[in-house]
Amino acid sequence: MLPSVTIEVPAFNEERTIAATLKSLLELDYPAEKLQVIVVDDGSIDKTLIIAKGYADVKALTQKHGGKVEALNLGASISSHDFIMTIDADAVIEKNCIKELVKPFA
C-alpha cells in the first residue's frame, strides 16, 4: 500500500518555471487521492501566485517574504499526509519519482 505524500514547492518570483514544475507534479504516476501539492509563494512580486492558483489540484498559499524555511514551515503546517517532499519551483521530476522514493517505506 502506498503512503500519502505532500509535495511542497516554495516559490519566490518563479513565474517563468512554476507552470512546468506543477505540470510535472500533476502528471506523476501516483494515486491522486494520496498526493497533495502545496505551493507556498514567498511574497513574490511577479505572477507566481496567480499561475499556481490556476491549477485546481494545487493548494496555493502566500506569505510575506520570509525565506525558503518559513515557506516550507507554512506548507508543512497544513499537511496531513504520511510524508512531505520538497522540490524547488524550477524542478521537473520524472513520472515514477514518488513511487521510487517511497518504495522502502511502502
N, C-alpha and C positions, 0 to 999 in steps of 0.2 A: 504494500500500500504506500502510495506516495505522500509525503508530508506537505503541508501547506507552506507556501513561500511568499513573502513580501519582497518585492524588488524596489528599493529606494533609489531615486535619481535626484541628488541635489543639483541645482542648476543656478547659474548666475550668468546672465547675458549669453544664452546659448540658442538664440533664435535660428541660427544657421544649421545647427546639428540636432536639435531636440526631436524634430519630426522623424528623422531616420532612426534615432535611438528608440523612440516609442513604437515605431512600426516594427522593429526587430523584436521588441518585447511582446507585442501583441500577437506576433506570429510564432511564438515559441511552441514547441511540441510538449505541452504540459496542460493538464486539465484546467480549464478556465476557472472552475469553482475552487481550485486550490491555489490560485495565483492572484496576487494583488500587486498592482503597480502604483507607486506613490511618487509624484514629482513634488519636490519642495523647492519652490522658487525663492531664492535668497535675495530678494529685493532688486531683481533685475530692472533695468531701465529700458529694455528692448521689449520684443513681443514674446519672450519665452513663456510667460504665464498664459497668455492668450492662446498660443499654439497648444500648450499642454491641456488647457481646458477644452479644446476642440475634440479631444478623444474621450468618448463616453465611458470607456473601460479603464480610465486612468483617474485616480484621485489626485487632484492638483491643489496644493496648499501654497500659501505665500507667507513670508515673514519679512520683517525689516532686515536689512543686510546685517548678518551676524557671523557669517562664515560657514564653511562646509560642516564643521562639527555641530553647530547649532541646527543647521538644516537636517542633518541626519538624526539628531535627537528628537526633533519635532516629528519627523516621519515615523521613527520607532515608537513614539508615544501613542500613535493611533493604530499600530499594527497589532493584530491578534493572531497572527499566523505562527506556525512552528519555527520557521527560520526567517531571518532577514538577510537579504543580499543587497549590496550596494554596487552601483556602477556609475561611472561618470556620464554626464549628459552628452558626450560626444562618442560614446561607445556603441558598437553594433555587435550583438552576440549571436552565436550560432543557434539554430533551432533546438538542438538537443542539449544545450549547455546546462540547463537547470536539472534535467534528469541525470546527467553525469555527475553534477555536483552533489546531489542528494543521495546518489546510489549507495554510498557507505552507510547512510542513516536510515534508508528505507527498510 
